């Protein structure tokens, strides 16, 4: 399973709506984008600005749900 597939599976598990998937970006609810950096690193982006880096998909999903 690729990192992108892993992130998508986690988002689905947490019932976070996915709007668009590209090579390195996943657009989700609340206007967030997740950039998949590789090596289990993910950037959460809002309005073009990096909000926070994450190295744990569960933490990332929980943050989006806040």
Helices and strands as residue ranges (DSSP letters): H 3-13, E 18-21, E 25-28, G 29-31, E 32-38, E 41-46, E 49-54, H 57-65
